[in-house]
Amino acid sequence: MKIGDMVVRAYAYRAFIPGIIVDEEINIIKPDYGEEENFEPYEDRNFIVQWSDGSQSKEMDMELDFLEDALNDHIKFAEEYGEKDEE
C-alpha cells in the first residue's frame, strides 16, 4: 500500500466507508539496552487515512483492504448468496 491508494477498513463489515491514504509513518523498533541478542529490529508501518465521512485515522496495513478488492469481493458474495430473481 502507498499514499494515494483507495482503501476500506478490513475489520468493519457494517460500515463500508472508503478512504484514501494521505500519509505514511514508518518507525524502526529497536531493542532496549541489554536485549539486543533476543530482539531483532523491525519496521512498524502505519498509514494515515482520510475517510469519506470526514474523519481521519491511523491504521496498520493489516487493518486495510484495497477498495477495488473489497468491491469485487462484495459483488462475488452478492452473486453467490444474494437473492435470486423469481419469474
PDB file of N, CA, C and O in Angstrom:
ATOM      1  N   MET A   1       0.847  -1.179   0.000  1.00  0.00           N
ATOM      2  CA  MET A   1       0.000   0.000   0.000  1.00  0.00           C
ATOM      3  C   MET A   1       0.884   1.231   0.000  1.00  0.00           C
ATOM      4  O   MET A   1       2.025   1.212   0.462  1.00  0.00           O
ATOM      5  N   LYS A   2       0.313   2.312  -0.539  1.00  0.00           N
ATOM      6  CA  LYS A   2       1.090   3.548  -0.644  1.00  0.00           C
ATOM      7  C   LYS A   2       0.149   4.750  -0.595  1.00  0.00           C
ATOM      8  O   LYS A   2      -1.070   4.611  -0.691  1.00  0.00           O
ATOM      9  N   ILE A   3       0.735   5.909  -0.445  1.00  0.00           N
ATOM     10  CA  ILE A   3      -0.048   7.146  -0.434  1.00  0.00           C
ATOM     11  C   ILE A   3      -0.810   7.255  -1.755  1.00  0.00           C
ATOM     12  O   ILE A   3      -0.251   7.044  -2.830  1.00  0.00           O
ATOM     13  N   GLY A   4      -2.083   7.584  -1.651  1.00  0.00           N
ATOM     14  CA  GLY A   4      -2.942   7.726  -2.825  1.00  0.00           C
ATOM     15  C   GLY A   4      -3.839   6.532  -3.082  1.00  0.00           C
ATOM     16  O   GLY A   4      -4.776   6.634  -3.874  1.00  0.00           O
ATOM     17  N   ASP A   5      -3.580   5.397  -2.434  1.00  0.00           N
ATOM     18  CA  ASP A   5      -4.423   4.214  -2.628  1.00  0.00           C
ATOM     19  C   ASP A   5      -5.783   4.406  -1.964  1.00  0.00           C
ATOM     20  O   ASP A   5      -5.886   4.988  -0.885  1.00  0.00           O
ATOM     21  N   MET A   6      -6.825   3.906  -2.631  1.00  0.00           N
ATOM     22  CA  MET A   6      -8.176   3.907  -2.077  1.00  0.00           C
ATOM     23  C   MET A   6      -8.353   2.628  -1.266  1.00  0.00           C
ATOM     24  O   MET A   6      -8.043   1.536  -1.742  1.00  0.00           O
ATOM     25  N   VAL A   7      -8.856   2.769  -0.034  1.00  0.00           N
ATOM     26  CA  VAL A   7      -8.946   1.646   0.893  1.00  0.00           C
ATOM     27  C   VAL A   7     -10.268   1.656   1.648  1.00  0.00           C
ATOM     28  O   VAL A   7     -11.008   2.639   1.630  1.00  0.00           O
ATOM     29  N   VAL A   8     -10.547   0.538   2.311  1.00  0.00           N
ATOM     30  CA  VAL A   8     -11.628   0.420   3.288  1.00  0.00           C
ATOM     31  C   VAL A   8     -11.049  -0.292   4.505  1.00  0.00           C
ATOM     32  O   VAL A   8      -9.994  -0.922   4.424  1.00  0.00           O
ATOM     33  N   ARG A   9     -11.745  -0.187   5.626  1.00  0.00           N
ATOM     34  CA  ARG A   9     -11.296  -0.914   6.818  1.00  0.00           C
ATOM     35  C   ARG A   9     -11.577  -2.405   6.630  1.00  0.00           C
ATOM     36  O   ARG A   9     -12.685  -2.792   6.259  1.00  0.00           O
ATOM     37  N   ALA A  10     -10.587  -3.220   6.883  1.00  0.00           N
ATOM     38  CA  ALA A  10     -10.731  -4.669   6.715  1.00  0.00           C
ATOM     39  C   ALA A  10     -11.583  -5.277   7.817  1.00  0.00           C
ATOM     40  O   ALA A  10     -12.110  -6.377   7.645  1.00  0.00           O
ATOM     41  N   TYR A  11     -11.730  -4.599   8.929  1.00  0.00           N
ATOM     42  CA  TYR A  11     -12.412  -5.160  10.086  1.00  0.00           C
ATOM     43  C   TYR A  11     -13.802  -4.577  10.310  1.00  0.00           C
ATOM     44  O   TYR A  11     -14.464  -4.960  11.275  1.00  0.00           O
ATOM     45  N   ALA A  12     -14.267  -3.680   9.468  1.00  0.00           N
ATOM     46  CA  ALA A  12     -15.582  -3.053   9.651  1.00  0.00           C
ATOM     47  C   ALA A  12     -16.495  -3.482   8.519  1.00  0.00           C
ATOM     48  O   ALA A  12     -16.428  -2.941   7.415  1.00  0.00           O
ATOM     49  N   TYR A  13     -17.349  -4.455   8.798  1.00  0.00           N
ATOM     50  CA  TYR A  13     -18.187  -5.007   7.740  1.00  0.00           C
ATOM     51  C   TYR A  13     -19.535  -4.298   7.625  1.00  0.00           C
ATOM     52  O   TYR A  13     -20.144  -4.312   6.555  1.00  0.00           O
ATOM     53  N   ARG A  14     -20.001  -3.694   8.677  1.00  0.00           N
ATOM     54  CA  ARG A  14     -21.283  -2.976   8.606  1.00  0.00           C
ATOM     55  C   ARG A  14     -21.142  -1.639   7.913  1.00  0.00           C
ATOM     56  O   ARG A  14     -21.994  -1.255   7.111  1.00  0.00           O
ATOM     57  N   ALA A  15     -20.071  -0.931   8.218  1.00  0.00           N
ATOM     58  CA  ALA A  15     -19.870   0.410   7.666  1.00  0.00           C
ATOM     59  C   ALA A  15     -18.834   0.336   6.547  1.00  0.00           C
ATOM     60  O   ALA A  15     -17.638   0.204   6.806  1.00  0.00           O
ATOM     61  N   PHE A  16     -19.295   0.421   5.321  1.00  0.00           N
ATOM     62  CA  PHE A  16     -18.411   0.361   4.162  1.00  0.00           C
ATOM     63  C   PHE A  16     -18.064   1.795   3.783  1.00  0.00           C
ATOM     64  O   PHE A  16     -18.721   2.400   2.936  1.00  0.00           O
ATOM     65  N   ILE A  17     -17.018   2.337   4.421  1.00  0.00           N
ATOM     66  CA  ILE A  17     -16.630   3.733   4.220  1.00  0.00           C
ATOM     67  C   ILE A  17     -15.286   3.762   3.508  1.00  0.00           C
ATOM     68  O   ILE A  17     -14.272   3.384   4.095  1.00  0.00           O
ATOM     69  N   PRO A  18     -15.260   4.203   2.254  1.00  0.00           N
ATOM     70  CA  PRO A  18     -13.984   4.286   1.546  1.00  0.00           C
ATOM     71  C   PRO A  18     -13.135   5.447   2.053  1.00  0.00           C
ATOM     72  O   PRO A  18     -13.648   6.419   2.606  1.00  0.00           O
ATOM     73  N   GLY A  19     -11.834   5.322   1.851  1.00  0.00           N
ATOM     74  CA  GLY A  19     -10.908   6.382   2.232  1.00  0.00           C
ATOM     75  C   GLY A  19      -9.697   6.364   1.319  1.00  0.00           C
ATOM     76  O   GLY A  19      -9.545   5.478   0.478  1.00  0.00           O
ATOM     77  N   ILE A  20      -8.841   7.355   1.499  1.00  0.00           N
ATOM     78  CA  ILE A  20      -7.621   7.450   0.714  1.00  0.00           C
ATOM     79  C   ILE A  20      -6.442   7.625   1.670  1.00  0.00           C
ATOM     80  O   ILE A  20      -6.515   8.389   2.632  1.00  0.00           O
ATOM     81  N   ILE A  21      -5.365   6.912   1.390  1.00  0.00           N
ATOM     82  CA  ILE A  21      -4.157   7.031   2.205  1.00  0.00           C
ATOM     83  C   ILE A  21      -3.502   8.371   1.878  1.00  0.00           C
ATOM     84  O   ILE A  21      -3.161   8.641   0.726  1.00  0.00           O
ATOM     85  N   VAL A  22      -3.329   9.211   2.907  1.00  0.00           N
ATOM     86  CA  VAL A  22      -2.767  10.549   2.696  1.00  0.00           C
ATOM     87  C   VAL A  22      -1.360  10.702   3.264  1.00  0.00           C
ATOM     88  O   VAL A  22      -0.656  11.653   2.924  1.00  0.00           O
ATOM     89  N   ASP A  23      -0.947   9.776   4.125  1.00  0.00           N
ATOM     90  CA  ASP A  23       0.387   9.863   4.695  1.00  0.00           C
ATOM     91  C   ASP A  23       0.800   8.490   5.205  1.00  0.00           C
ATOM     92  O   ASP A  23      -0.032   7.602   5.392  1.00  0.00           O
ATOM     93  N   GLU A  24       2.095   8.334   5.425  1.00  0.00           N
ATOM     94  CA  GLU A  24       2.645   7.072   5.901  1.00  0.00           C
ATOM     95  C   GLU A  24       3.651   7.377   7.002  1.00  0.00           C
ATOM     96  O   GLU A  24       4.458   8.298   6.881  1.00  0.00           O
ATOM     97  N   GLU A  25       3.597   6.596   8.076  1.00  0.00           N
ATOM     98  CA  GLU A  25       4.553   6.728   9.169  1.00  0.00           C
ATOM     99  C   GLU A  25       5.315   5.419   9.302  1.00  0.00           C
ATOM    100  O   GLU A  25       4.712   4.352   9.414  1.00  0.00           O
ATOM    101  N   ILE A  26       6.634   5.501   9.292  1.00  0.00           N
ATOM    102  CA  ILE A  26       7.470   4.315   9.448  1.00  0.00           C
ATOM    103  C   ILE A  26       8.377   4.530  10.657  1.00  0.00           C
ATOM    104  O   ILE A  26       9.106   5.520  10.733  1.00  0.00           O
ATOM    105  N   ASN A  27       8.322   3.603  11.586  1.00  0.00           N
ATOM    106  CA  ASN A  27       9.174   3.637  12.774  1.00  0.00           C
ATOM    107  C   ASN A  27       9.982   2.353  12.815  1.00  0.00           C
ATOM    108  O   ASN A  27       9.443   1.271  12.585  1.00  0.00           O
ATOM    109  N   ILE A  28      11.271   2.465  13.107  1.00  0.00           N
ATOM    110  CA  ILE A  28      12.114   1.292  13.303  1.00  0.00           C
ATOM    111  C   ILE A  28      12.102   0.980  14.797  1.00  0.00           C
ATOM    112  O   ILE A  28      12.545   1.785  15.617  1.00  0.00           O
ATOM    113  N   ILE A  29      11.597  -0.183  15.129  1.00  0.00           N
ATOM    114  CA  ILE A  29      11.527  -0.611  16.523  1.00  0.00           C
ATOM    115  C   ILE A  29      12.829  -1.340  16.836  1.00  0.00           C
ATOM    116  O   ILE A  29      13.145  -2.369  16.238  1.00  0.00           O
ATOM    117  N   LYS A  30      13.568  -0.786  17.779  1.00  0.00           N
ATOM    118  CA  LYS A  30      14.880  -1.332  18.150  1.00  0.00           C
ATOM    119  C   LYS A  30      14.808  -1.898  19.560  1.00  0.00           C
ATOM    120  O   LYS A  30      13.944  -1.512  20.348  1.00  0.00           O
ATOM    121  N   PRO A  31      15.715  -2.812  19.874  1.00  0.00           N
ATOM    122  CA  PRO A  31      15.716  -3.404  21.215  1.00  0.00           C
ATOM    123  C   PRO A  31      16.151  -2.389  22.276  1.00  0.00           C
ATOM    124  O   PRO A  31      16.919  -1.465  22.009  1.00  0.00           O
ATOM    125  N   ASP A  32      15.638  -2.595  23.472  1.00  0.00           N
ATOM    126  CA  ASP A  32      16.109  -1.803  24.604  1.00  0.00           C
ATOM    127  C   ASP A  32      17.518  -2.259  24.965  1.00  0.00           C
ATOM    128  O   ASP A  32      17.944  -3.351  24.588  1.00  0.00           O
ATOM    129  N   TYR A  33      18.227  -1.422  25.689  1.00  0.00           N
ATOM    130  CA  TYR A  33      19.583  -1.748  26.106  1.00  0.00           C
ATOM    131  C   TYR A  33      19.592  -3.078  26.856  1.00  0.00           C
ATOM    132  O   TYR A  33      18.820  -3.273  27.794  1.00  0.00           O
ATOM    133  N   GLY A  34      20.448  -3.968  26.449  1.00  0.00           N
ATOM    134  CA  GLY A  34      20.584  -5.258  27.116  1.00  0.00           C
ATOM    135  C   GLY A  34      19.752  -6.370  26.490  1.00  0.00           C
ATOM    136  O   GLY A  34      19.905  -7.529  26.875  1.00  0.00           O
ATOM    137  N   GLU A  35      18.878  -6.056  25.539  1.00  0.00           N
ATOM    138  CA  GLU A  35      18.026  -7.073  24.917  1.00  0.00           C
ATOM    139  C   GLU A  35      18.424  -7.352  23.467  1.00  0.00           C
ATOM    140  O   GLU A  35      17.678  -8.016  22.747  1.00  0.00           O
ATOM    141  N   GLU A  36      19.571  -6.863  23.033  1.00  0.00           N
ATOM    142  CA  GLU A  36      19.956  -6.961  21.629  1.00  0.00           C
ATOM    143  C   GLU A  36      19.987  -8.384  21.096  1.00  0.00           C
ATOM    144  O   GLU A  36      19.604  -8.616  19.949  1.00  0.00           O
ATOM    145  N   GLU A  37      20.436  -9.342  21.902  1.00  0.00           N
ATOM    146  CA  GLU A  37      20.588 -10.704  21.389  1.00  0.00           C
ATOM    147  C   GLU A  37      19.256 -11.428  21.248  1.00  0.00           C
ATOM    148  O   GLU A  37      19.177 -12.399  20.496  1.00  0.00           O
ATOM    149  N   ASN A  38      18.213 -10.995  21.940  1.00  0.00           N
ATOM    150  CA  ASN A  38      16.916 -11.662  21.877  1.00  0.00           C
ATOM    151  C   ASN A  38      15.880 -10.869  21.078  1.00  0.00           C
ATOM    152  O   ASN A  38      14.704 -11.232  21.051  1.00  0.00           O
ATOM    153  N   PHE A  39      16.308  -9.810  20.441  1.00  0.00           N
ATOM    154  CA  PHE A  39      15.335  -8.920  19.812  1.00  0.00           C
ATOM    155  C   PHE A  39      15.864  -8.454  18.459  1.00  0.00           C
ATOM    156  O   PHE A  39      16.934  -7.851  18.384  1.00  0.00           O
ATOM    157  N   GLU A  40      15.131  -8.726  17.411  1.00  0.00           N
ATOM    158  CA  GLU A  40      15.506  -8.305  16.063  1.00  0.00           C
ATOM    159  C   GLU A  40      14.764  -7.005  15.732  1.00  0.00           C
ATOM    160  O   GLU A  40      13.538  -6.966  15.846  1.00  0.00           O
ATOM    161  N   PRO A  41      15.461  -5.953  15.331  1.00  0.00           N
ATOM    162  CA  PRO A  41      14.771  -4.712  14.955  1.00  0.00           C
ATOM    163  C   PRO A  41      13.795  -4.964  13.797  1.00  0.00           C
ATOM    164  O   PRO A  41      14.050  -5.800  12.930  1.00  0.00           O
ATOM    165  N   TYR A  42      12.684  -4.235  13.798  1.00  0.00           N
ATOM    166  CA  TYR A  42      11.717  -4.380  12.720  1.00  0.00           C
ATOM    167  C   TYR A  42      11.076  -3.036  12.407  1.00  0.00           C
ATOM    168  O   TYR A  42      11.173  -2.080  13.177  1.00  0.00           O
ATOM    169  N   GLU A  43      10.422  -2.995  11.259  1.00  0.00           N
ATOM    170  CA  GLU A  43       9.795  -1.774  10.768  1.00  0.00           C
ATOM    171  C   GLU A  43       8.305  -1.798  11.116  1.00  0.00           C
ATOM    172  O   GLU A  43       7.602  -2.752  10.781  1.00  0.00           O
ATOM    173  N   ASP A  44       7.831  -0.762  11.778  1.00  0.00           N
ATOM    174  CA  ASP A  44       6.420  -0.605  12.106  1.00  0.00           C
ATOM    175  C   ASP A  44       5.845   0.446  11.159  1.00  0.00           C
ATOM    176  O   ASP A  44       6.235   1.613  11.211  1.00  0.00           O
ATOM    177  N   ARG A  45       4.921   0.035  10.296  1.00  0.00           N
ATOM    178  CA  ARG A  45       4.387   0.922   9.262  1.00  0.00           C
ATOM    179  C   ARG A  45       2.911   1.198   9.525  1.00  0.00           C
ATOM    180  O   ARG A  45       2.116   0.275   9.700  1.00  0.00           O
ATOM    181  N   ASN A  46       2.560   2.472   9.550  1.00  0.00           N
ATOM    182  CA  ASN A  46       1.170   2.896   9.721  1.00  0.00           C
ATOM    183  C   ASN A  46       0.809   3.881   8.620  1.00  0.00           C
ATOM    184  O   ASN A  46       1.667   4.587   8.091  1.00  0.00           O
ATOM    185  N   PHE A  47      -0.462   3.915   8.287  1.00  0.00           N
ATOM    186  CA  PHE A  47      -0.958   4.834   7.270  1.00  0.00           C
ATOM    187  C   PHE A  47      -1.981   5.773   7.881  1.00  0.00           C
ATOM    188  O   PHE A  47      -2.791   5.365   8.713  1.00  0.00           O
ATOM    189  N   ILE A  48      -1.943   7.033   7.465  1.00  0.00           N
ATOM    190  CA  ILE A  48      -2.966   7.996   7.835  1.00  0.00           C
ATOM    191  C   ILE A  48      -3.987   7.974   6.704  1.00  0.00           C
ATOM    192  O   ILE A  48      -3.648   8.197   5.542  1.00  0.00           O
ATOM    193  N   VAL A  49      -5.252   7.700   7.061  1.00  0.00           N
ATOM    194  CA  VAL A  49      -6.306   7.569   6.068  1.00  0.00           C
ATOM    195  C   VAL A  49      -7.336   8.672   6.275  1.00  0.00           C
ATOM    196  O   VAL A  49      -7.823   8.880   7.386  1.00  0.00           O
ATOM    197  N   GLN A  50      -7.659   9.372   5.200  1.00  0.00           N
ATOM    198  CA  GLN A  50      -8.755  10.345   5.198  1.00  0.00           C
ATOM    199  C   GLN A  50      -9.987   9.609   4.692  1.00  0.00           C
ATOM    200  O   GLN A  50     -10.040   9.185   3.538  1.00  0.00           O
ATOM    201  N   TRP A  51     -10.986   9.460   5.575  1.00  0.00           N
ATOM    202  CA  TRP A  51     -12.190   8.708   5.237  1.00  0.00           C
ATOM    203  C   TRP A  51     -13.221   9.618   4.582  1.00  0.00           C
ATOM    204  O   TRP A  51     -13.219  10.831   4.792  1.00  0.00           O
ATOM    205  N   SER A  52     -14.093   9.024   3.793  1.00  0.00           N
ATOM    206  CA  SER A  52     -15.089   9.807   3.052  1.00  0.00           C
ATOM    207  C   SER A  52     -16.147  10.420   3.954  1.00  0.00           C
ATOM    208  O   SER A  52     -16.899  11.287   3.508  1.00  0.00           O
ATOM    209  N   ASP A  53     -16.227   9.996   5.209  1.00  0.00           N
ATOM    210  CA  ASP A  53     -17.171  10.619   6.144  1.00  0.00           C
ATOM    211  C   ASP A  53     -16.558  11.835   6.849  1.00  0.00           C
ATOM    212  O   ASP A  53     -17.186  12.435   7.722  1.00  0.00           O
ATOM    213  N   GLY A  54     -15.323  12.194   6.463  1.00  0.00           N
ATOM    214  CA  GLY A  54     -14.665  13.374   7.020  1.00  0.00           C
ATOM    215  C   GLY A  54     -13.692  13.088   8.141  1.00  0.00           C
ATOM    216  O   GLY A  54     -12.946  13.977   8.549  1.00  0.00           O
ATOM    217  N   SER A  55     -13.682  11.870   8.647  1.00  0.00           N
ATOM    218  CA  SER A  55     -12.770  11.532   9.739  1.00  0.00           C
ATOM    219  C   SER A  55     -11.408  11.116   9.181  1.00  0.00           C
ATOM    220  O   SER A  55     -11.256  10.841   7.991  1.00  0.00           O
ATOM    221  N   GLN A  56     -10.438  11.082  10.071  1.00  0.00           N
ATOM    222  CA  GLN A  56      -9.085  10.684   9.713  1.00  0.00           C
ATOM    223  C   GLN A  56      -8.572   9.771  10.816  1.00  0.00           C
ATOM    224  O   GLN A  56      -8.840  10.002  11.995  1.00  0.00           O
ATOM    225  N   SER A  57      -7.829   8.727  10.429  1.00  0.00           N
ATOM    226  CA  SER A  57      -7.311   7.807  11.441  1.00  0.00           C
ATOM    227  C   SER A  57      -5.981   7.223  11.005  1.00  0.00           C
ATOM    228  O   SER A  57      -5.611   7.260   9.831  1.00  0.00           O
ATOM    229  N   LYS A  58      -5.271   6.680  11.990  1.00  0.00           N
ATOM    230  CA  LYS A  58      -4.019   5.972  11.745  1.00  0.00           C
ATOM    231  C   LYS A  58      -4.339   4.483  11.764  1.00  0.00           C
ATOM    232  O   LYS A  58      -4.933   3.981  12.718  1.00  0.00           O
ATOM    233  N   GLU A  59      -3.941   3.779  10.703  1.00  0.00           N
ATOM    234  CA  GLU A  59      -4.256   2.354  10.568  1.00  0.00           C
ATOM    235  C   GLU A  59      -3.001   1.572  10.215  1.00  0.00           C
ATOM    236  O   GLU A  59      -2.138   2.067   9.490  1.00  0.00           O
ATOM    237  N   MET A  60      -2.902   0.354  10.726  1.00  0.00           N
ATOM    238  CA  MET A  60      -1.842  -0.561  10.299  1.00  0.00           C
ATOM    239  C   MET A  60      -2.231  -1.133   8.939  1.00  0.00           C
ATOM    240  O   MET A  60      -3.412  -1.161   8.591  1.00  0.00           O
ATOM    241  N   ASP A  61      -1.250  -1.585   8.173  1.00  0.00           N
ATOM    242  CA  ASP A  61      -1.560  -2.124   6.849  1.00  0.00           C
ATOM    243  C   ASP A  61      -2.503  -3.316   6.916  1.00  0.00           C
ATOM    244  O   ASP A  61      -3.321  -3.503   6.016  1.00  0.00           O
ATOM    245  N   MET A  62      -2.404  -4.127   7.967  1.00  0.00           N
ATOM    246  CA  MET A  62      -3.271  -5.294   8.082  1.00  0.00           C
ATOM    247  C   MET A  62      -4.717  -4.926   8.423  1.00  0.00           C
ATOM    248  O   MET A  62      -5.602  -5.779   8.355  1.00  0.00           O
ATOM    249  N   GLU A  63      -4.963  -3.668   8.786  1.00  0.00           N
ATOM    250  CA  GLU A  63      -6.321  -3.215   9.082  1.00  0.00           C
ATOM    251  C   GLU A  63      -7.030  -2.671   7.848  1.00  0.00           C
ATOM    252  O   GLU A  63      -8.190  -2.267   7.932  1.00  0.00           O
ATOM    253  N   LEU A  64      -6.349  -2.653   6.701  1.00  0.00           N
ATOM    254  CA  LEU A  64      -6.900  -2.055   5.489  1.00  0.00           C
ATOM    255  C   LEU A  64      -6.979  -3.065   4.356  1.00  0.00           C
ATOM    256  O   LEU A  64      -6.143  -3.960   4.237  1.00  0.00           O
ATOM    257  N   ASP A  65      -8.003  -2.901   3.527  1.00  0.00           N
ATOM    258  CA  ASP A  65      -8.130  -3.625   2.263  1.00  0.00           C
ATOM    259  C   ASP A  65      -8.214  -2.597   1.151  1.00  0.00           C
ATOM    260  O   ASP A  65      -8.719  -1.492   1.350  1.00  0.00           O
ATOM    261  N   PHE A  66      -7.713  -2.968  -0.024  1.00  0.00           N
ATOM    262  CA  PHE A  66      -7.879  -2.092  -1.181  1.00  0.00           C
ATOM    263  C   PHE A  66      -9.362  -2.002  -1.519  1.00  0.00           C
ATOM    264  O   PHE A  66     -10.072  -3.006  -1.470  1.00  0.00           O
ATOM    265  N   LEU A  67      -9.828  -0.817  -1.857  1.00  0.00           N
ATOM    266  CA  LEU A  67     -11.239  -0.596  -2.177  1.00  0.00           C
ATOM    267  C   LEU A  67     -11.682  -1.496  -3.322  1.00  0.00           C
ATOM    268  O   LEU A  67     -12.738  -2.124  -3.238  1.00  0.00           O
ATOM    269  N   GLU A  68     -10.902  -1.569  -4.379  1.00  0.00           N
ATOM    270  CA  GLU A  68     -11.281  -2.382  -5.539  1.00  0.00           C
ATOM    271  C   GLU A  68     -11.463  -3.854  -5.162  1.00  0.00           C
ATOM    272  O   GLU A  68     -12.415  -4.497  -5.605  1.00  0.00           O
ATOM    273  N   ASP A  69     -10.550  -4.385  -4.344  1.00  0.00           N
ATOM    274  CA  ASP A  69     -10.668  -5.783  -3.911  1.00  0.00           C
ATOM    275  C   ASP A  69     -11.917  -5.999  -3.069  1.00  0.00           C
ATOM    276  O   ASP A  69     -12.607  -7.007  -3.221  1.00  0.00           O
ATOM    277  N   ALA A  70     -12.207  -5.055  -2.185  1.00  0.00           N
ATOM    278  CA  ALA A  70     -13.394  -5.174  -1.329  1.00  0.00           C
ATOM    279  C   ALA A  70     -14.675  -5.119  -2.161  1.00  0.00           C
ATOM    280  O   ALA A  70     -15.620  -5.858  -1.888  1.00  0.00           O
ATOM    281  N   LEU A  71     -14.715  -4.254  -3.169  1.00  0.00           N
ATOM    282  CA  LEU A  71     -15.893  -4.177  -4.036  1.00  0.00           C
ATOM    283  C   LEU A  71     -16.066  -5.462  -4.835  1.00  0.00           C
ATOM    284  O   LEU A  71     -17.182  -5.962  -4.975  1.00  0.00           O
ATOM    285  N   ASN A  72     -14.965  -5.997  -5.361  1.00  0.00           N
ATOM    286  CA  ASN A  72     -15.044  -7.257  -6.101  1.00  0.00           C
ATOM    287  C   ASN A  72     -15.519  -8.399  -5.215  1.00  0.00           C
ATOM    288  O   ASN A  72     -16.313  -9.232  -5.653  1.00  0.00           O
ATOM    289  N   ASP A  73     -15.044  -8.448  -3.974  1.00  0.00           N
ATOM    290  CA  ASP A  73     -15.497  -9.472  -3.031  1.00  0.00           C
ATOM    291  C   ASP A  73     -16.982  -9.314  -2.743  1.00  0.00           C
ATOM    292  O   ASP A  73     -17.700 -10.309  -2.644  1.00  0.00           O
ATOM    293  N   HIS A  74     -17.449  -8.085  -2.607  1.00  0.00           N
ATOM    294  CA  HIS A  74     -18.864  -7.818  -2.329  1.00  0.00           C
ATOM    295  C   HIS A  74     -19.731  -8.287  -3.498  1.00  0.00           C
ATOM    296  O   HIS A  74     -20.771  -8.912  -3.292  1.00  0.00           O
ATOM    297  N   ILE A  75     -19.305  -7.986  -4.709  1.00  0.00           N
ATOM    298  CA  ILE A  75     -20.057  -8.401  -5.898  1.00  0.00           C
ATOM    299  C   ILE A  75     -20.105  -9.920  -5.996  1.00  0.00           C
ATOM    300  O   ILE A  75     -21.157 -10.497  -6.268  1.00  0.00           O
ATOM    301  N   LYS A  76     -18.962 -10.566  -5.774  1.00  0.00           N
ATOM    302  CA  LYS A  76     -18.908 -12.025  -5.829  1.00  0.00           C
ATOM    303  C   LYS A  76     -19.818 -12.647  -4.776  1.00  0.00           C
ATOM    304  O   LYS A  76     -20.535 -13.606  -5.061  1.00  0.00           O
ATOM    305  N   PHE A  77     -19.790 -12.109  -3.574  1.00  0.00           N
ATOM    306  CA  PHE A  77     -20.645 -12.605  -2.496  1.00  0.00           C
ATOM    307  C   PHE A  77     -22.115 -12.432  -2.860  1.00  0.00           C
ATOM    308  O   PHE A  77     -22.916 -13.343  -2.652  1.00  0.00           O
ATOM    309  N   ALA A  78     -22.478 -11.263  -3.405  1.00  0.00           N
ATOM    310  CA  ALA A  78     -23.870 -10.996  -3.779  1.00  0.00           C
ATOM    311  C   ALA A  78     -24.337 -11.950  -4.875  1.00  0.00           C
ATOM    312  O   ALA A  78     -25.485 -12.394  -4.862  1.00  0.00           O
ATOM    313  N   GLU A  79     -23.457 -12.266  -5.820  1.00  0.00           N
ATOM    314  CA  GLU A  79     -23.818 -13.194  -6.887  1.00  0.00           C
ATOM    315  C   GLU A  79     -24.024 -14.604  -6.350  1.00  0.00           C
ATOM    316  O   GLU A  79     -24.924 -15.313  -6.801  1.00  0.00           O
ATOM    317  N   GLU A  80     -23.209 -15.012  -5.404  1.00  0.00           N
ATOM    318  CA  GLU A  80     -23.308 -16.364  -4.867  1.00  0.00           C
ATOM    319  C   GLU A  80     -24.431 -16.529  -3.857  1.00  0.00           C
ATOM    320  O   GLU A  80     -25.107 -17.558  -3.844  1.00  0.00           O
ATOM    321  N   TYR A  81     -24.638 -15.524  -3.008  1.00  0.00           N
ATOM    322  CA  TYR A  81     -25.561 -15.675  -1.893  1.00  0.00           C
ATOM    323  C   TYR A  81     -26.712 -14.680  -1.908  1.00  0.00           C
ATOM    324  O   TYR A  81     -27.568 -14.710  -1.024  1.00  0.00           O
ATOM    325  N   GLY A  82     -26.740 -13.803  -2.898  1.00  0.00           N
ATOM    326  CA  GLY A  82     -27.788 -12.795  -2.960  1.00  0.00           C
ATOM    327  C   GLY A  82     -29.137 -13.396  -3.346  1.00  0.00           C
ATOM    328  O   GLY A  82     -29.253 -14.588  -3.633  1.00  0.00           O
ATOM    329  N   GLU A  83     -30.134 -12.548  -3.344  1.00  0.00           N
ATOM    330  CA  GLU A  83     -31.481 -13.003  -3.692  1.00  0.00           C
ATOM    331  C   GLU A  83     -31.553 -13.374  -5.162  1.00  0.00           C
ATOM    332  O   GLU A  83     -30.966 -12.705  -6.012  1.00  0.00           O
ATOM    333  N   LYS A  84     -32.273 -14.442  -5.451  1.00  0.00           N
ATOM    334  CA  LYS A  84     -32.465 -14.898  -6.819  1.00  0.00           C
ATOM    335  C   LYS A  84     -33.700 -14.228  -7.404  1.00  0.00           C
ATOM    336  O   LYS A  84     -34.693 -14.037  -6.702  1.00  0.00           O
ATOM    337  N   ASP A  85     -33.647 -13.870  -8.685  1.00  0.00           N
ATOM    338  CA  ASP A  85     -34.822 -13.302  -9.359  1.00  0.00           C
ATOM    339  C   ASP A  85     -35.848 -14.414  -9.552  1.00  0.00           C
ATOM    340  O   ASP A  85     -35.544 -15.486 -10.074  1.00  0.00           O
ATOM    341  N   GLU A  86     -37.050 -14.129  -9.121  1.00  0.00           N
ATOM    342  CA  GLU A  86     -38.118 -15.111  -9.298  1.00  0.00           C
ATOM    343  C   GLU A  86     -38.940 -14.706 -10.502  1.00  0.00           C
ATOM    344  O   GLU A  86     -39.289 -13.538 -10.670  1.00  0.00           O
ATOM    345  N   GLU A  87     -39.246 -15.687 -11.338  1.00  0.00           N
ATOM    346  CA  GLU A  87     -40.014 -15.412 -12.552  1.00  0.00           C
ATOM    347  C   GLU A  87     -41.413 -15.886 -12.426  1.00  0.00           C
ATOM    348  O   GLU A  87     -42.203 -15.736 -13.358  1.00  0.00           O
TER     349      GLU A  87
END
